[in-house]
Amino acid sequence: MKQFLKEAYRYRELLGELVRRDLRVKYRRSILGYLWSLLNPLLMMTVISLVFSYMFRFDIENYPLYLLTGQTLFNFFQSPPTWR
């Protein structure tokens, strides 16, 4: 793990440039751009949290945090990579 972190730190400029390029390509034709990558999961969390917390009366502590984590992981594995 330590070796992996050293290599990641060594190539941090390359990794940063690849992430910026990927985001630029992904949100090129979007009006909201990068903001949409933050708004989408937050809005989904808000709607689903309201539905399950208030309509179905679930009393789970920190439910929105669990929901946001699960939604983010699901979207990460569901969406195809943009580099194909």
C-alpha positions, 0 to 999 in steps of 0.5 A: 500500500505504501508503494502504491501511495508513493507511485500515485504521489510521483505521478500526481500531475499526470493523474490530475491532468487525466481527471481534468480531461475526463471531466471536461469531456464528460460535461462538455455539453452540459449547462451546469458542467462540473456542478452537475456531478455534485448536484445529481447525487445530492438531489437524489439523496434529498428526494429518496431521503424525504420519501423513505424518512417521512412517508415510510417513517424509517428512524435510521440514524444518519440515513442520508449519509448511508443513502449518499454513500450507496448511491455514489457507489452504485453510480460509480459501478453502473456508469461506463468509463468515458475513455472507451 
